[in-house]
């Protein structure tokens, strides 16, 4: 990572909160593809913040499953968020590039993903040793 990238977990949480706010605005505007992208971004930033709080070396990675695997090494209970991370990683790829065939997004699915994302974030904030993390 560039040397000017923050290694402070709280900085990552603040950026993740900004992504969550964007998701809510974009859902109201029916801009579903960009909302999906920001769901992925919020999860990525919170997982990186969690990992940084445990001494992890920052790596340029966008695959949430890989980040989740790292988090599971510190806290096995993260496993319950695997399906969320799988789907949100797909959003990162699908919604950034124009594909001839892509999955159809719907608002209800994204609203569910947003709630699951908030659950993951609450888990990180309220989890074991949260005081030295976020």
N, C-alpha and C positions, 0 to 999 in steps of 0.2 A: 504494500500500500504506500501511497505517497507519504512522505514524512510529515506533512501538514494535516493528515487525517487524525481526528481526535481519538484518543484511547480512553476517554472518560465515558463510562456507561450512561451517565445522565444526559450527556450530549446526544447519544444515540436515541435515548428515550424521547427527548424533545423533538427530534426529527421524525421519529415514529408517530408521535402525537400529531404532528403536522400532516402526515400522510393519512391518519385516521380522520382528521377533520376534512381533508380533501375528499375522502371516500363519501362521507355523508353529503357534502355539497354536490358531488358528481352524481350520486344516486338520485337526488332530488331533480337534477337536470336531465336525467335519463341518459347520461353519458357513461354507459356501462363498461365499455372496454377500458377507459381510463380509470374508472373506479376500481376495476379488477386489478389493474396494474398497481394502484396505490395500496390495495390490500396486501399484495405481495411485498411491497416496499415496507409497510409498517411492520409486518412479521419479521422481515429480514433485519431491520434496524433493532427491534427489541431482542431478537435472538443474539445478534452481535453484541449488544449492550450487556446481556446476561453473561455471555461467554467472556467478554473483556473483564467483567467484574470478578471472574475466576482465574484471571491470569492468562487467558488464551491470547495468542498472537494474532493480530488482525490480518485477515486474508481477504483478498478480493474474490468474492464468491457470491453468487446470487441464487444458488440452488438451496432451497429451504430444507430439503431432506438431508443434505450434507450438514447444514448447520444444526438441524434437529439431532442428527446422530452425535454431533459433538456435545450438544446440551444433555442428551441422555447419559453420556459418560459422567456428567456431574450430578444429574438428577434423573433417575430412571422414570419418574412419573411423567416426564415430557412425552413419553411414548404415546399417550392418549391424543396427542395433537398431530400424529403422523398423517392422517388423511387430509387434514386441513393444509398441511405443508405440501403434500403431493399436489393437491388441486391448485393452491396458490402459486406454486412454481410453474405450473402450466399457464397460469395467467401472465406471468412474466414473459414467457416466450410468445404465446398466442397473440397477446394484445400489443406487442411492440412492433410486429412485422406483418405485412399484408400477405396472408395465405389464401390460396384459392379455396381451400376447405378448412374450416375451423369450427370449433364447437360454438353453438349458439349460447350466448349469455342471456340470463333473464334476471330481472330485478329481484325476484324472490330468492333465487339462489345466492345472489351477491349479498342480500340482506342477511341471510343465514350465515354466510361466510364471514361477514362483518361481526356478527354476534360471537361466532367461534373465535375470531381474531381477538375480540375484546376479552374473551375468556382466557386465551393464552396470555395476553398481557397482564390480566389480573393475577394469573398463576405466577408469572414472573415477579410482579411487584409484591405479592403477598407470600411468596414461597420461602423456603428455608434460606436463611442467611441473606434475606432481601436487603437488609440494612447496608451491606457493603456492595450492593449492586445498583439497583435503581431506586 
